[in-house]
């Protein structure tokens, strides 16, 4: 899935960046999306503006194709994600995770394009 305009395709985390993480390995898509919503809510309550979602690369299933990441990307880019405060996301760790930028304090923040 190609990210919408203005959203980055791949990135490497800066060394030492401390992100809240949620790991979706082993979860069914419905459960994974519920966990993503809970993780986003927890970060926003703690006034955190970034979250790392570990989806895995998708090679651990019978079809050897990504299942979770495309569904999570679609959810983040859709109305549910926007309503939860998602500003954008970037693929990280060679496709094994997503780093999500979140609205903080109900205010949209400028996303630093050098990250």
C-alpha positions in Angstrom: 0.0 0.0 0.0 1.3 3.4 -0.9 1.0 6.0 1.8 -1.2 9.1 1.0 0.5 12.3 -0.3 2.6 13.9 2.4 3.3 10.7 4.2 6.7 9.1 4.1 7.4 5.6 2.8 10.5 4.6 4.7 12.7 5.9 7.5 15.3 4.9 10.0 14.9 6.0 13.6 17.5 8.5 14.9 19.8 6.8 17.5 18.6 7.3 21.0 15.0 8.2 20.1 12.8 6.8 22.8 9.4 5.8 21.4 6.4 4.1 23.0 6.0 0.7 21.3 3.2 -1.7 20.7 3.8 -5.1 19.3 1.1 -6.6 17.1 2.8 -10.0 16.4 0.4 -12.9 16.7 -2.8 -10.7 16.8 -5.7 -11.1 14.4 -6.3 -7.9 12.3 -9.4 -6.9 14.4 -7.5 -7.3 17.7 -4.5 -5.5 16.2 -6.6 -2.5 15.2 -8.2 -2.4 18.7 -4.7 -2.5 20.2 -3.5 0.3 17.9 -6.4 2.5 19.0 -5.6 1.8 22.7 -2.0 2.6 22.2 -2.7 5.9 20.4 -5.1 6.8 23.2 -2.6 6.0 25.9 0.1 8.1 24.1 -2.2 11.1 23.7 -3.2 10.9 27.4 0.5 11.0 28.3 1.0 13.9 25.8 3.4 11.8 23.6 3.5 12.8 20.0 5.0 9.6 18.5 4.3 5.9 18.7 6.0 2.9 17.1 3.8 0.1 16.0 5.6 -3.2 15.4 3.7 -5.2 12.7 6.5 -7.5 11.5 7.3 -7.8 7.8 4.7 -10.5 7.1 6.8 -13.5 6.4 5.4 -15.5 9.3 2.1 -16.6 7.7 1.3 -19.4 5.2 1.1 -17.0 2.2 4.3 -15.2 3.2 2.6 -11.9 2.6 2.1 -8.9 4.9 -1.3 -9.0 6.5 -1.2 -6.6 9.5 0.8 -3.7 8.1 -1.5 -2.9 5.2 -4.6 -3.1 7.4 -2.9 -0.9 10.1 -1.8 1.6 7.4 -5.3 1.8 6.0 -6.8 2.4 9.5 -4.2 5.0 10.4 -4.8 6.9 7.1 -8.6 6.6 7.4 -11.2 8.5 9.4 -10.7 6.4 12.5 -7.0 7.2 12.6 -7.6 10.9 11.9 -10.3 11.0 14.7 -7.8 9.4 17.1 -5.2 12.2 16.3 -3.0 10.6 13.7 -1.1 13.2 11.7 0.9 10.7 9.6 3.1 7.7 9.7 6.3 6.3 8.3 7.5 2.8 7.5 10.5 1.9 9.6 12.8 -1.1 10.3 12.8 -2.3 6.7 9.1 -2.6 6.7 8.7 -4.3 10.1 7.1 -1.3 11.9 5.4 2.0 11.5 6.3 5.2 13.4 3.1 7.3 13.9 3.0 11.1 14.4 0.2 12.1 16.7 -1.6 15.3 17.5 -0.5 16.5 21.0 -2.8 18.5 23.3 -5.4 18.8 20.6 -3.1 21.0 18.5 -1.6 20.1 15.2 2.2 20.3 15.4 4.6 20.9 12.6 6.2 17.7 11.5 10.0 18.2 11.1 10.7 16.9 7.5 14.4 16.2 8.5 13.4 13.3 10.6 
